[in-house]
């Protein structure tokens, strides 16, 4: 029996996802819950498990396509079931996605699909992914470079399937757009970089080589370049994390009246504490830094200043104060800024906070942060100091009352016990929602965090 698998709702009510890469190909035999693809939502890269055991008969999207929830993604011939059409017809259907979609069974036959989380999306009437202009039919995976060098021009452009010997080509959206404009099949382009990522130069070089092999083919117009030989412009599609971050920041900036206040503090005692903890053999393997100490200070101060740990509920005309801290940690990644949060951070020790921060950062850099880990935060911290920046005016995460930016720790002359001495100095920047937090409340909270960083022992006096 032939069944279709539709893109499920991956959580958070996100309406679409971009197909990053297929991990299977047509004709592959897959097992139940085997990972078949990676898709990128506005918040994270998610691995899709197979809901069936059987043979892949058709892939209804290509890497880079944006697919709406409920659209058909892949078709299977279930294990142990008789094929519904001859092998020749199946091959024809594989070459024609429209034919495959037309011959797929009605949505009612998809009851065999297991009850996995989010697999309840309503099917679309068309049964096909709605693709943006740069999308296209599924392409074969990358072939051996020896095939590329030896093949004549007509072979390089054949639509017939090519033997798969390694993973599908990796490239960026602008490169895929350029390849489509030049009529280049990325599956036939060899990546020059060590990371295996196909670049604009790789595509242009391949296009030039094809042009030299077939003078009868229309000439490819040379790229317009700047006097220094570089590209004049680069167009990057607004999608994924970048789109989600932009929407959230605009919504926050034009909803919550932001106020930012600054305080520069001597954190030499914190630097000495961190150094002593790093030298402690019992704490080897725990990366305790200024972010962890600041996180502990924020948790202690929030429980004493609940206005900074609250939410404006305009619909019910209420201010919701939290008696727990879900601490957001801003992490810069190649996909953009993400802010996963540490649940019930106020219950963790300094060492546990350091481990949690390190774990969140590692998962975020790998692009594996789950959408649920980026919701439900009550307060956030961002460390601009790692980029050598002293201060900033951070924008609130929507729904949160405050965000603290940590500046760079600098060794500079500072007044200490009536004399000038070299001290470790840091600037703290606190942005808060003025609907929830008065200037006095924000200043008192910031001063308490600064006092703990100035004298970490003061934390022993708080409860």
N, C-alpha and C positions, 0 to 999 in steps of 0.2 A: 504494500500500500504506500502511495506517495503522500507525504504530508509537508506542509509549509511551517516554518518557524518565523513568527513575526517579532519585530523588535519590542521587547517588553518595557514597561515603565520602570526605569532604573532608580526611582525614588525622587523625592523632593518635587514631584510634579513637573519634571523637565520634559518638554514636548518633543525633543529631538536629540540625536547624538551623531557624531562623526565617526565613520568607520576608520580606525587607525590602521589595522592590518588584519588579514585573514591568517589563521593558523592552520587552516585546512584548505584543500583544493577539491575541485570536482572529481569524483571518482574515489575519493578517500573513504575508508571505512572508519567510523568513529564510534566511541562507546558512550554510554550515558554519563553525563556530567563532565565529559572531556572538554577542555577549553577550545572553542572553535574560532574565537575572534576577540580583538580588543577594540572597544569603542570609547570615545571621549565625549563626556557630557560637559556642561558648562562648569562642572566642579571637579571632575576627576576622570582618570582613565579606569575603565571597568572591564574585567574579563568576563566574557559570556560563556557559560557552560552549555553543552549540548543537551537539549531536553529529550533526545531520542538516541537509540543505538541503531545504526544502519549505515547506508552509503549516501554520501553527498551527491546529489544529482544536479544541483544548480546553485550558483551564487548570484544573488539578485542585486548586488552592489559591489562597487570597487573601492579600494582604499582612497580616502579623501571625500567620498560621498557623504552628504548630510542626509540622514534618514529619519523620518518622522516615526514616533512611537506608534506601533500597530501596523507598520508597513512590513511586507514580506521581506525577509532577510536571506533565508537559505531554505532549500528544499531537500528532503531526505526520502530515500527508499528504505522503509523500515526493515530491520533484520528479520529474516525468515518469511517475509511476504513476497508474493509473486509480483514481478514488475507489471505495471499497467500498460506498457507499450513496448514494442520491439526495441532492441538495442540501437538500431539505426535511427529510430524516431527520437530516442533519448538524446543521441548525439546532436540531432538537429535542434532539439529543444534547448540544449546547452548553448548552442551558438545563437539562439534567438530567445533572449529573456522574455520577450513579449509572449512568445508561444508557450513558454514554460508557465508563465503566470496564467495564461488562458486555460491551460489544461490542469492546473492545480485543483484539488478538491475544494469543495465549499468549506467555509469556516466551521461548519458544524462537525466536520470530520476531524478537527483539531482537538477533540476531547481527549485524545490519547496523550496529549501533552501533560507532563507532570505539573503539580501545583507548586511551582517555584515562586519565590517572592517577586512580585511585580509582573508576573506573566499574564495578568488579566486585562491587558490593554484591549480596547475595542478595535477590531480589524477595520482597516480602511476599505472603502468600496472598490477602489481601483486595484488593490492587491500589489501595487508596485511602489518602491520608494520614490518620494518626491525629491529629486536631486537638483542642486543648483547648477548653474550654467557650465561649470567646469567639470561636472561629473561625466561619467561615461560607462560603457559596458565593461564588465570584468575583463582584466588583462591577465595574460599568463605571467607566471613568476619569472624571476631573472634566470637567464640561461647561462651556460658556461661561456666564458669570454672567448674560448677557442672557436665556438660556433659563430660568434659575432665576426671574428676576423676572417674566417674561411667562407662564410656564406655570401653568395652573390646578392645583388641588389633586390632581385625579385623575391628571394627567400626572406630577406630582412623585413619585407612588407607583407608577408603572407598572413592571412587571418587564421590559418590553421593552428591548432594547439601545438605548443612546443614542449618538449620534455622538461619537466621541472627538476632542477638539480639543487637549488638553494632557495632561500626565503625571498619573498616579494621585495621589489625595490622600495627603498626608503627615501623620501624627499619631502620638501616643504610645499605648502599650497602655492606660493608664487612660482616655484619650479615646475609643478604639475601644470599650472596655467600656461607657462611658457612652452612646455612640451606639447600641449594641445594646440597652441597657436602655430607651432612649427611643424606639426604633424609627426612628432617623434613619439615612438612607443617606449615609455620608460623601462619596460621589461627588457629592452635590448641595449640599454645604456649602462656602461660600466662606471661605477662610482670611483672617483680618484682619491677621495679622502680615506684616512685610516678608519674612520667611524662607519664607513659604508653608506654615508648619506650622499645622494646624488645632488650635485650643485648645478647652478645656471651654466657654469663653464662646461660641465660635462655634457649638458644637453646641447649647447651651442656647438661644441666640438663634434658631437655625433651628427648633428644636422649638416654641418659643413662637410663632413666626410661623405655622407649620403649624396650631397649635391655634387661633389667631385666625381662620384662613381656613375652618376647618371646626368649628363649634361642636358638631356632633354627635359628633365624635371624642372618645374618653375624655380627660379632662384629664390633663396631665402633672404629676405631683406636684412641687412646688418643692423645690429642693435645700436641705438643712438647712445653715444657715450660722451662723457664729460671730457674736457681737454686733457685731463690726467689719465684718461683711459678707463675710468670707473663708470659704473652705471649712474645715470642722472637721477633716477627715481627707483624706489622699490615699493611695491604694493603688497601689503600684508592683510589678508582677510581678517575681519573682526569676528572672532568666534571663540568658543571654548571658554577657558578660564578668563582670558582677557575681556571677552564680552560680558561675562557674569560680573567680574570685578568692576568694570566701567558702569554697568547698570546699577550695581549696589552703591557705588560711591556717589553717583549723581543723585540717586534717590535719597541717600543719607545727607548729602550737602544741601539739598533743597527741601529737606523735611525738618531736620534737627538744627536749631541755631547753634553753630559751633563757637566755642570760646577756647582759646589756647593760652595757657600760662606756663612760664618757664622758671626753673630754679637750678642754679649751679651749686654743686656740693662737693666737698672734699671727701673722696671715697677711699682714701689711703688705707683705712682700717679694713674695708672690704677686700681690697687687693691683697693685704697681708693675710686675711682669713683664707682667701682662695688659695694662696700660695702654700699655706700650712696644710690645708686639706689635700692638696695635690701631692704633698710630700708624705702623707700618711699612708703607709703600706696597706692598712685595712680598707682604704678607699680607692685602691688602684682599680682602674677600669670604669670609674665613675667620673665623668667629665663635668666637674662643678665649675661654673664660670659666673660672670657678673649677671648674666640673664637669670640664672637660677636663684641667686640671692635677691635680685630685684623682684622676681616672681613671688618669693616667700614674703618679701616686704609688702607687696601689693595685696596678697591674700590676707595678711594680718591687718592691714589698714582698711581694706574693704569691709571687713566684719565690724569695724568701729565707725565706718562712714557709709552707711547703707544707701545713701542717695547716689553714690557712684556705682552701686551695684543694683541698679533698678532699670525698669523699662516703662516707657510712656505708652499707655493703652488708650489712645484717643477714641476708639470705637466705644469703649465702656466708660470713658471719662474717669480712668483710674491710673494711679501710679503703682506698678507692681514691684515690690522690693524682694530681692532674693536673699535667702538665708544660707546660701551655698555659693561657691564660686566656680563657674566653668570658665577657665582662663584661656583666652585665645592667644596663640603664639603666631605672629605673622612670619611667614616663610617665603622668601623669594626663590622661585624655581624657573626653569626654562620655559614653562608653560604660563608663567605669570605669578601673581601674588595669591597665595592661599593662606587661610587663617584657621587651621584646625584648633580644637580646644581640648584642654585637659579637664576632664570631669571631676567635680568635687576636689579641686586643687587645694582647697583650704585644709583638707585632711592629710595632705602629704608632707613628709619631712623634706628638708633641703635636698638630701641625696635622692629621694624619690622624685622630686620635682626636676632635678637635673637629668635623671634617666628618662623621665617622660618627655622633656623638651627635646633631648637628643633623639628619642624614638620618633617623635612627630616630624622633626626636621628630615630624618633619613627617609621616612615613608613619603614625605612631600616631595623631596628631590627626585625620588623614583617615580613620581606621578601616580602613586597608588593610594592617595588619601581618599577614604570613603566619603561620599556626600554627607552621611550622617555625622561624621566627625567635624564637619564645618558648620554645623547648625547648633543652636541652643547655647551659644556663648553669652556670658554676662559682662565681661570686661576683657580688653585685649592689651597686649604689649607688643611693640615693634622695636627692633634693635637697629637703628640707623647708624650706630657707632661702628658696626663692622665694615662700613663703607668709608670710614674716616670722616663722617658728618657729625657736627656738634649738636645740632638741634633741628627741629622741623615742626610742622603743624599737621599732625596726622589727622586723617578723616575717620570718623567713627564707623564701625561696622553697624549696619542697620539694626535697630532694636537695642543697641547697647548705649549706656550712659557715658562711658569714658574709654579712652585709650591712652596709654603712656608710651612715649618714645624715649629710648635710651640713647644718649649721645656717646661719642667716642671718649674713652678714658685717656686723658692727656696728662703728662708729667710737666708741670709748670709752676712758676713761683706763686706762692699763696701764703696768706697770713695764717700763722700757726702759733698759738700760745704767745702772741705778742711779738712775734718775729716773722721775717720772710724766709720761707723754706720751700724746697721743691716737694710738691705733693701731687697725688693722683686726683684729678678733678674731672667731674662729669656734669653735663647739663641734662636735666630732665624736662621733657615737654609733655604737658598734660592737656589733651583736648577733651571737652565735656559738653554735654547737651544742656544748654542753659534753661531749657524748660524744666529739667529735673534738678539741676545743680546750680546753686547760687555761687557767685564768685568766692565768697568766704568759705563755703564748704569745699570747693575745688582746691583753694589755697591750703586749707588745713590738711586735706588728704595728701596733697603733694608734699607738704612739709613733713608729714609723718613718714612717708616713704623715704624721703631724703634723710631724715634723722636716723632711720634704721641702716641705710647705706653708709652714713657717716660713722655710726657706732653700732655695728651689728649686735653687740651685746644688749642693746636696748630692747631687742625682740624678747629677751627673757622677762621683761617687765610687762609685756602685753598679754592679753588673753581674749 
